[in-house]
């Protein structure tokens, strides 16, 4: 009988910022926002707030649009 408090089978779920589709964290690309722009965290080693995007080319292309929309919302 498995331990009910064990997290061994837990799979973290994250949402793509471009298409809002939910997927396993390992299936998405992690990135962070810096004043200079978007930086991808390929090895997932940086200890900071990360955002996630699908590996789909359309979602990656929409990142700049998402960043501008997000920045506009923060200024208001």
N, C-alpha and C positions, 0 to 999 in steps of 0.2 A: 504494500500500500504506500503510495507516494506521500511525502510530507506536504500537508496543505499550505504550509508557510513558505515552501520552496518557490523560488523564482526561476528555476532552471529552464522551464519551457516558455518563459515570457519573451515575446518579440515586440520591441518598441515600434509603435506606429507613428508616422509623421505625415504631414500634409504638404503637398507641393504648393508653393506660393503663387504659381502661375495658373494652374488648372484646378486647384483645390482638391485633387484626387488623393485619397489616403493610401499609403503603401508602407511596407516594412522599411525601417530606417536604412538598412543596408542597400536597398534598391534605389535610393535617392542620392543625389549629389548634395553635399553640405557646403554652404558658403556663409560668409559673414560680410557685413557692410562696414566699410571704412570711409572716411571723408574723400579719399581718392577714388573710391568705386567699390566694385564687388570683387572679393577674393575667395577663391575656392579652397576649401580645406580637404585636400585629397586624402591625407592620412588620418584625418579627424583627431589631430593632436592638440589643436588650439583650444584652450579653456576659456571660451567666451560664448556669447549668445550666437547660435547658429540658426540659419534658415535652410530650407530644403527645397529642391526642385527636381522634377522628373528628368530622366536621361533623354527624354524626347527632345529633338532639335527645336520644335516649335516652342516648348516651354522655356528652354534656355534662351531663345531669341527674345522672348517676352520679359526677361528679367529686367532689362533697362527700363521698359515701360512701367513695370511694377515698382521699381525703385523710385522713379519720378513721381508716380502716383502716391507712394508712401511718404515721400518727402513733402509733397504738397499738403497732405493731410496733417502732417506734424506742424507745419508753419501756421496753419489756420487756428 
